[in-house]
């Protein structure tokens, strides 16, 4: 192990995902000496893009929300000057759900969304009005009251028609990897308000432009950013953070470490059982991760004109019982792809489609990825893009193994922990009480999903650190 002389930092951030980058930017702009280490060759985590055969594909994130005037993403982008570096376009509608009997959309105007749902479900008109109005302007005790509810509990409290509940559940399931009977009502409500009612935002040039702009701003603010630099160990002395050891054996000192990587990796590998103690070891080893994803990236030729509307997320569901869909997925039954997303790029050259799937194992995906991708393409072709297979000139498939390699997320989890009420807002996953100087940020904190969620956690983590620093000074 080699000690890096003169390389003591005020803070070290493990992982250059959005939350880590945002936290790093705020700390660096406040005058702290900050290092971000990233095991991958570029920043962004799941919010990245890649190129194949002349096509640019967004790896996982295909749009984002919470960019309204008072939204957290807009606030952070304005605070950090990112709004001046990238151009954002909002696509309308942001999301459309298509079932065997209905087609409803989430529009930029909430009133238009309410009217759309009411026209499809006139007998639920007043309930639809009350439900969306409450989510947009929640009463002070609303989230406290539903703290232990699931999304199913919440929808059952407002609606009678199971088909309406299913249409509302589909994009929430796709954006969380948890069925309505498992997902926290608080998180479900947040997805509807921040992902759907205020969704559809997309940066010109692709999703990679967001982390690239943040990384550039971080460096401009004096931060150091190292790629291809996995962390091997977090060093602790007398229950206090002392720095990190990289896979190259470099010992880099800091009394403050912020982990923006997988929580199990943070606690079980980078720290270890002796450091975290038996009680927390039992807690974390019993936690359940979210589902992973099977993602299909398709590039089409210039002669294909049957793509769905560019920029809008199209959610296709073949049945209304999402518990059955979720059960089939977990049993590896993909004979009926009951619910999936298709999103066409704004330039109309490519599309991304995905379904939630379990991790299983490498052999399973090696043996089945080709058959599942063929079935998936046939399904998309039948539902929304006639003739797709004849015009596809580039096909790339990502399995849970791919997601694991990309981020090292436990079991290729697409959304961190499964956000059940019992796994929501657990304090030791933000700032562990048993170690001084350690914070976590990102979607493994049990507090945030998606871009808006991890942006919010990154912002809040930085503000907490800076407030504590001011108190000590």
C-alpha positions as CSV (number, residue, x, y, z in Angstrom):
1,X,0.0,0.0,0.0
2,X,1.4,3.3,-1.1
3,X,0.6,6.5,0.8
4,X,0.1,9.5,-1.5
5,X,2.1,12.3,0.0
6,X,0.5,15.8,0.1
7,X,-2.8,14.3,-1.1
8,X,-5.1,14.9,2.0
9,X,-8.6,16.0,1.0
10,X,-11.3,17.6,2.9
11,X,-13.8,15.2,1.3
12,X,-13.6,12.1,-0.9
13,X,-16.6,11.0,-2.9
14,X,-16.8,7.4,-4.1
15,X,-18.7,7.3,-7.4
16,X,-19.4,9.9,-10.1
17,X,-23.1,9.3,-10.4
18,X,-25.3,12.4,-10.5
19,X,-25.7,12.5,-6.7
20,X,-21.9,12.3,-6.1
21,X,-21.2,14.9,-8.8
22,X,-23.8,17.3,-7.4
23,X,-22.6,16.8,-3.8
24,X,-19.0,17.3,-5.0
25,X,-19.8,20.5,-6.9
26,X,-21.5,22.2,-3.9
27,X,-18.6,21.2,-1.6
28,X,-15.9,22.3,-4.1
29,X,-17.7,25.7,-4.7
30,X,-17.8,26.1,-0.9
31,X,-14.0,26.0,-0.9
32,X,-13.4,22.4,0.2
33,X,-10.7,20.3,-1.4
34,X,-12.7,17.4,-2.9
35,X,-11.8,14.2,-4.8
36,X,-14.3,12.1,-6.7
37,X,-13.1,8.5,-7.6
38,X,-15.0,6.6,-10.3
39,X,-14.5,3.0,-11.3
40,X,-15.9,3.6,-14.8
41,X,-14.3,5.5,-17.6
42,X,-16.9,8.3,-17.6
43,X,-19.3,10.0,-15.2
44,X,-23.0,9.5,-14.8
45,X,-23.7,5.9,-13.5
46,X,-27.0,4.9,-15.1
47,X,-27.4,8.4,-16.5
48,X,-24.9,7.9,-19.4
49,X,-24.9,7.4,-23.1
50,X,-22.9,5.2,-25.5
51,X,-22.4,4.8,-29.2
52,X,-22.7,1.8,-31.5
53,X,-22.5,1.8,-35.3
54,X,-23.1,5.6,-35.5
55,X,-26.1,5.6,-33.1
56,X,-26.1,7.2,-29.7
57,X,-28.1,5.4,-27.0
58,X,-29.0,6.5,-23.5
59,X,-27.9,3.7,-21.2
60,X,-30.8,3.7,-18.8
61,X,-32.2,7.2,-18.0
62,X,-34.2,8.4,-21.0
63,X,-35.7,11.6,-19.5
64,X,-36.2,13.2,-16.2
65,X,-38.6,15.3,-14.1
66,X,-38.8,18.0,-11.4
67,X,-37.5,20.8,-13.7
68,X,-40.5,23.1,-13.2
69,X,-39.9,26.5,-11.8
70,X,-39.7,25.4,-8.2
71,X,-38.4,21.8,-8.9
72,X,-35.3,20.5,-7.2
73,X,-33.5,19.7,-10.5
74,X,-33.9,23.2,-11.9
75,X,-32.8,24.7,-8.6
76,X,-29.6,22.6,-8.5
77,X,-28.9,23.2,-12.2
78,X,-29.3,26.9,-11.7
79,X,-27.2,26.9,-8.5
80,X,-24.3,25.1,-10.2
81,X,-24.6,26.9,-13.6
82,X,-25.5,23.8,-15.4
83,X,-28.6,25.5,-16.9
84,X,-26.2,27.7,-18.9
85,X,-24.2,24.7,-20.3
86,X,-27.0,22.5,-21.7
87,X,-30.3,23.1,-23.4
88,X,-33.3,21.3,-22.0
89,X,-36.5,20.5,-24.0
90,X,-39.7,19.3,-22.5
91,X,-41.7,16.7,-24.5
92,X,-45.5,16.7,-24.2
93,X,-47.0,14.4,-23.2
94,X,-44.2,13.1,-21.1
95,X,-45.8,9.6,-20.7
96,X,-48.6,7.7,-22.4
97,X,-50.1,4.5,-21.0
98,X,-51.7,2.1,-23.5
99,X,-53.8,-0.8,-22.3
100,X,-56.2,-3.1,-24.1
101,X,-59.1,-0.7,-23.5
102,X,-57.6,2.8,-22.8
103,X,-55.0,5.3,-23.8
104,X,-54.2,8.0,-21.3
105,X,-51.4,10.5,-21.1
106,X,-49.5,12.7,-18.6
107,X,-49.4,16.2,-20.1
108,X,-47.4,19.3,-19.2
109,X,-50.6,20.9,-18.1
110,X,-51.9,19.0,-15.0
111,X,-55.5,20.1,-15.8
112,X,-55.2,18.4,-19.2
113,X,-53.9,15.2,-17.5
114,X,-56.9,15.2,-15.2
115,X,-59.3,15.7,-18.1
116,X,-57.7,12.9,-20.1
117,X,-58.1,10.4,-17.2
118,X,-61.7,11.7,-16.6
119,X,-62.7,11.1,-20.2
120,X,-61.6,7.5,-20.0
121,X,-63.1,6.9,-16.5
122,X,-66.1,9.3,-16.2
123,X,-67.5,7.4,-13.2
124,X,-64.3,8.2,-11.3
125,X,-64.2,11.9,-12.3
126,X,-64.4,13.4,-8.8
127,X,-61.9,10.8,-7.4
128,X,-59.4,11.6,-10.2
129,X,-59.8,15.4,-9.4
130,X,-59.2,14.8,-5.7
131,X,-56.3,12.5,-6.2
132,X,-54.2,14.6,-8.5
133,X,-55.1,17.8,-6.7
134,X,-53.8,16.3,-3.4
135,X,-50.6,15.1,-5.0
136,X,-49.9,18.5,-6.5
137,X,-50.8,20.4,-3.3
138,X,-50.5,17.9,-0.5
139,X,-51.9,18.8,2.9
140,X,-49.2,19.0,5.7
141,X,-50.0,15.7,7.3
142,X,-50.5,13.7,4.1
143,X,-47.2,12.0,3.8
144,X,-47.1,11.3,7.5
145,X,-50.5,9.7,7.3
146,X,-49.5,7.4,4.5
147,X,-46.0,6.6,5.9
148,X,-46.8,2.9,6.3
149,X,-49.1,2.5,3.3
150,X,-48.2,0.8,0.0
151,X,-49.2,2.3,-3.3
152,X,-52.0,-0.2,-3.5
153,X,-53.3,1.1,-0.2
154,X,-53.3,4.6,-1.6
155,X,-55.0,3.8,-4.9
156,X,-57.6,1.7,-3.1
157,X,-58.4,4.6,-0.9
158,X,-59.2,6.8,-3.9
159,X,-60.5,4.6,-6.7
160,X,-62.8,1.7,-7.3
161,X,-62.0,0.8,-10.9
162,X,-59.1,-1.7,-11.0
163,X,-58.3,-0.7,-14.5
164,X,-57.7,2.9,-13.5
165,X,-55.5,1.8,-10.6
166,X,-53.5,-0.4,-13.0
167,X,-52.9,2.4,-15.5
168,X,-51.6,4.6,-12.7
169,X,-49.5,1.8,-11.4
170,X,-47.7,0.9,-14.7
171,X,-45.3,3.8,-15.1
172,X,-44.7,3.8,-11.3
173,X,-43.8,0.1,-11.5
174,X,-41.5,0.8,-14.4
175,X,-39.8,3.6,-12.6
176,X,-39.4,1.8,-9.3
177,X,-39.1,-1.9,-10.0
178,X,-41.7,-2.6,-7.3
179,X,-45.3,-3.8,-7.6
180,X,-48.1,-1.6,-6.0
181,X,-48.5,-4.1,-3.1
182,X,-44.8,-3.6,-2.2
183,X,-43.9,0.0,-3.1
184,X,-44.2,2.7,-0.5
185,X,-47.1,5.0,-1.1
186,X,-44.9,8.0,-0.3
187,X,-42.5,6.9,-3.0
188,X,-45.3,6.1,-5.4
189,X,-46.8,9.6,-4.9
190,X,-43.4,11.1,-5.5
191,X,-42.9,9.2,-8.8
192,X,-46.3,10.4,-10.0
193,X,-45.6,14.1,-9.1
194,X,-41.9,14.3,-10.0
195,X,-41.6,11.8,-12.8
196,X,-44.9,12.0,-14.6
197,X,-46.8,15.2,-13.8
198,X,-43.6,17.2,-14.1
199,X,-41.7,14.9,-16.5
200,X,-40.6,14.7,-20.1
201,X,-37.4,16.8,-19.8
202,X,-34.5,15.9,-22.0
203,X,-31.1,17.5,-22.7
204,X,-30.1,18.3,-26.3
205,X,-27.3,15.9,-27.2
206,X,-28.4,13.1,-24.9
207,X,-28.4,12.2,-21.2
208,X,-24.6,12.0,-21.1
209,X,-24.5,15.8,-21.4
210,X,-25.8,16.2,-17.8
211,X,-23.0,14.3,-16.0
212,X,-20.4,15.7,-18.4
213,X,-21.5,19.3,-17.5
214,X,-21.4,18.5,-13.8
215,X,-18.0,16.9,-14.1
216,X,-16.7,19.9,-15.9
217,X,-18.2,22.3,-13.4
218,X,-16.7,20.2,-10.6
219,X,-13.2,20.5,-12.1
220,X,-13.7,24.2,-12.8
221,X,-14.5,24.6,-9.1
222,X,-11.2,23.1,-8.1
223,X,-12.3,19.4,-7.6
224,X,-10.2,16.4,-8.6
225,X,-11.9,13.6,-10.6
226,X,-10.3,10.3,-11.2
227,X,-11.8,7.7,-13.6
228,X,-10.9,4.0,-13.8
229,X,-10.1,4.3,-10.1
230,X,-12.1,1.7,-8.0
231,X,-11.9,2.0,-4.3
232,X,-10.7,-1.1,-2.4
233,X,-11.2,0.0,1.2
234,X,-12.5,2.8,3.3
235,X,-10.0,3.4,6.2
236,X,-11.3,3.9,9.7
237,X,-9.4,4.8,12.9
238,X,-11.2,4.8,16.2
239,X,-14.6,4.8,14.5
240,X,-13.7,7.8,12.5
241,X,-13.1,8.0,8.7
242,X,-9.4,8.4,7.8
243,X,-9.5,8.0,4.0
244,X,-9.6,5.4,1.2
245,X,-7.4,2.8,-0.4
246,X,-7.7,2.5,-4.2
247,X,-7.4,-0.7,-6.2
248,X,-3.9,0.5,-7.2
249,X,-2.9,0.5,-3.5
250,X,-2.9,4.3,-3.0
251,X,-3.8,5.5,0.4
252,X,-5.6,8.8,0.1
253,X,-6.4,10.6,3.4
254,X,-9.6,12.4,4.3
255,X,-11.7,12.7,7.5
256,X,-14.8,12.8,5.3
257,X,-16.0,10.1,2.8
258,X,-19.3,10.2,0.9
259,X,-20.3,7.0,-0.8
260,X,-22.3,7.3,-4.0
261,X,-22.0,3.6,-4.8
262,X,-23.9,0.4,-3.9
263,X,-24.7,0.4,-0.1
264,X,-23.9,-3.3,0.3
265,X,-20.5,-2.7,-1.3
266,X,-20.0,0.3,0.9
267,X,-20.7,-1.4,4.2
268,X,-19.8,-5.1,3.6
269,X,-16.7,-4.7,1.3
270,X,-15.3,-1.2,1.7
271,X,-15.8,-1.2,5.5
272,X,-16.4,-4.8,6.6
273,X,-18.4,-6.5,9.3
274,X,-16.0,-5.7,12.1
275,X,-16.4,-2.0,11.4
276,X,-20.2,-1.9,11.0
277,X,-21.0,-4.2,13.8
278,X,-23.3,-7.3,14.1
279,X,-26.5,-5.4,14.4
280,X,-26.2,-3.3,11.3
281,X,-24.7,-6.3,9.5
282,X,-28.0,-8.2,10.2
283,X,-30.0,-5.2,9.0
284,X,-28.2,-4.8,5.6
285,X,-28.0,-8.5,4.8
286,X,-31.8,-8.7,5.2
287,X,-32.5,-5.7,2.9
288,X,-34.1,-6.4,-0.5
289,X,-32.8,-4.8,-3.7
290,X,-35.1,-3.6,-6.4
291,X,-35.5,-5.5,-9.6
292,X,-33.0,-5.1,-12.4
293,X,-33.8,-4.5,-16.1
294,X,-33.6,-6.1,-19.5
295,X,-33.0,-3.3,-21.9
296,X,-33.2,-3.3,-25.7
297,X,-31.5,-0.6,-27.8
298,X,-32.5,-0.4,-31.5
299,X,-31.2,1.9,-34.2
300,X,-33.3,2.2,-37.3
301,X,-32.7,3.3,-40.9
302,X,-33.9,6.6,-42.5
303,X,-36.7,4.9,-44.3
304,X,-38.7,3.8,-41.2
305,X,-41.6,6.1,-40.3
306,X,-43.7,4.0,-38.0
307,X,-42.1,4.9,-34.7
308,X,-44.1,6.2,-31.8
309,X,-44.0,9.9,-30.9
310,X,-40.4,10.9,-30.2
311,X,-39.6,12.1,-26.7
312,X,-42.7,10.5,-25.1
313,X,-42.4,7.4,-22.9
314,X,-44.9,4.9,-24.1
315,X,-46.0,2.3,-21.5
316,X,-47.6,-0.8,-23.0
317,X,-49.6,-3.2,-20.8
318,X,-51.3,-6.3,-22.0
319,X,-53.2,-7.0,-18.7
320,X,-54.4,-5.0,-15.7
321,X,-53.2,-7.1,-12.8
322,X,-49.7,-5.9,-12.1
323,X,-49.3,-8.4,-9.2
324,X,-49.6,-11.1,-11.9
325,X,-47.1,-9.3,-14.1
326,X,-44.7,-9.0,-11.2
327,X,-45.1,-12.6,-10.1
328,X,-44.5,-13.9,-13.7
329,X,-41.3,-11.7,-13.9
330,X,-40.0,-13.1,-10.7
331,X,-40.7,-16.7,-11.9
332,X,-38.8,-16.0,-15.1
333,X,-41.9,-16.3,-17.2
334,X,-41.5,-13.9,-20.1
335,X,-43.9,-15.7,-22.4
336,X,-46.2,-12.6,-22.1
337,X,-44.3,-9.4,-21.8
338,X,-47.1,-7.9,-19.7
339,X,-45.7,-4.4,-19.2
340,X,-42.9,-2.5,-20.8
341,X,-41.6,0.9,-21.9
342,X,-40.6,2.2,-25.3
343,X,-39.0,5.6,-25.7
344,X,-38.0,7.0,-29.1
345,X,-35.1,9.4,-29.2
346,X,-35.9,13.0,-30.2
347,X,-33.8,12.6,-33.4
348,X,-36.1,9.6,-34.4
349,X,-33.0,7.5,-35.1
350,X,-33.2,5.0,-32.1
351,X,-35.4,3.7,-29.4
352,X,-34.9,2.2,-26.0
353,X,-37.3,-0.4,-24.5
354,X,-37.1,-2.2,-21.2
355,X,-38.8,-4.5,-18.8
356,X,-38.2,-5.1,-15.1
357,X,-36.5,-8.5,-14.5
358,X,-34.7,-10.3,-11.6
359,X,-31.0,-10.7,-11.5
360,X,-30.9,-14.6,-11.8
361,X,-27.4,-15.4,-13.0
362,X,-25.0,-14.9,-15.9
363,X,-25.6,-18.3,-17.5
364,X,-29.4,-17.7,-17.6
365,X,-29.0,-14.4,-19.5
366,X,-26.3,-15.8,-21.8
367,X,-28.6,-18.6,-22.7
368,X,-31.8,-16.6,-23.0
369,X,-31.0,-13.1,-24.1
370,X,-31.3,-13.7,-27.8
371,X,-34.7,-15.4,-27.5
372,X,-36.0,-12.7,-25.2
373,X,-34.8,-9.9,-27.4
374,X,-36.5,-11.5,-30.4
375,X,-39.8,-11.8,-28.5
376,X,-39.4,-8.3,-27.3
377,X,-38.9,-6.8,-30.8
378,X,-41.9,-8.8,-32.1
379,X,-44.0,-7.4,-29.2
380,X,-43.0,-3.8,-29.9
381,X,-43.6,-4.3,-33.6
382,X,-47.1,-5.6,-33.0
383,X,-48.0,-3.0,-30.4
384,X,-46.6,0.3,-31.6
385,X,-44.1,0.0,-34.5
386,X,-45.2,-2.1,-37.4
387,X,-42.3,-3.2,-39.6
388,X,-39.7,-2.4,-37.0
389,X,-37.6,-5.6,-37.5
390,X,-37.2,-4.9,-41.2
391,X,-35.7,-1.4,-40.5
392,X,-33.5,-2.2,-37.5
393,X,-29.8,-1.8,-38.4
394,X,-28.3,-1.8,-34.9
395,X,-29.4,-3.9,-31.9
396,X,-27.8,-3.9,-28.5
397,X,-29.0,-5.7,-25.4
398,X,-28.3,-5.0,-21.8
399,X,-29.1,-7.7,-19.1
400,X,-28.9,-7.4,-15.3
401,X,-25.3,-8.6,-15.7
402,X,-24.6,-5.5,-17.9
403,X,-26.1,-3.2,-15.3
404,X,-23.9,-4.8,-12.6
405,X,-20.8,-4.3,-14.6
406,X,-21.8,-0.7,-15.3
407,X,-22.3,0.3,-11.7
408,X,-21.4,-2.7,-9.5
409,X,-24.9,-2.4,-8.1
410,X,-25.9,-5.4,-6.0
411,X,-27.8,-7.9,-8.2
412,X,-27.8,-5.3,-11.0
413,X,-30.5,-3.4,-9.1
414,X,-31.9,-0.6,-11.3
415,X,-33.3,1.5,-8.4
416,X,-31.2,0.7,-5.4
417,X,-33.2,-0.8,-2.5
418,X,-36.8,-2.0,-3.1
419,X,-38.6,1.0,-1.7
420,X,-41.2,-0.8,0.6
421,X,-42.5,1.1,3.6
422,X,-40.2,-1.0,5.8
423,X,-37.1,0.1,3.8
424,X,-38.0,3.8,3.5
425,X,-36.0,6.7,5.0
426,X,-33.7,4.6,7.2
427,X,-31.3,7.1,8.8
428,X,-28.1,4.9,8.9
429,X,-28.2,4.8,5.1
430,X,-27.7,8.5,5.0
431,X,-25.3,9.2,7.8
432,X,-24.3,6.0,9.7
433,X,-24.5,6.6,13.5
434,X,-21.6,4.2,14.2
435,X,-18.9,5.9,12.1
436,X,-17.9,9.5,12.2
437,X,-17.3,11.2,8.9
438,X,-19.2,8.8,6.6
439,X,-22.2,9.8,4.5
440,X,-24.1,8.0,1.7
441,X,-25.7,9.7,-1.2
442,X,-27.7,8.5,-4.3
443,X,-30.5,6.0,-4.7
444,X,-29.1,3.5,-2.1
445,X,-29.9,5.9,0.8
446,X,-33.6,4.7,1.0
447,X,-34.7,8.2,0.2
448,X,-34.6,8.9,-3.5
449,X,-35.3,7.3,-6.9
450,X,-34.6,8.4,-10.4
451,X,-32.8,11.6,-11.4
452,X,-34.9,14.0,-9.4
453,X,-34.5,11.7,-6.3
454,X,-30.7,11.4,-6.5
455,X,-30.3,15.1,-7.3
456,X,-32.2,16.0,-4.2
457,X,-30.2,13.6,-2.0
458,X,-26.9,14.9,-3.4
459,X,-28.0,18.5,-2.8
460,X,-29.2,17.7,0.8
461,X,-26.0,15.7,1.6
462,X,-23.8,18.6,0.6
463,X,-25.9,21.1,2.6
464,X,-25.7,18.8,5.7
465,X,-22.0,18.5,5.5
466,X,-21.5,22.3,5.1
467,X,-23.8,23.0,8.0
468,X,-21.9,20.6,10.2
469,X,-18.7,22.1,9.1
470,X,-19.9,25.6,10.0
471,X,-21.0,24.5,13.5
472,X,-17.5,23.0,14.2
473,X,-15.9,26.3,13.0
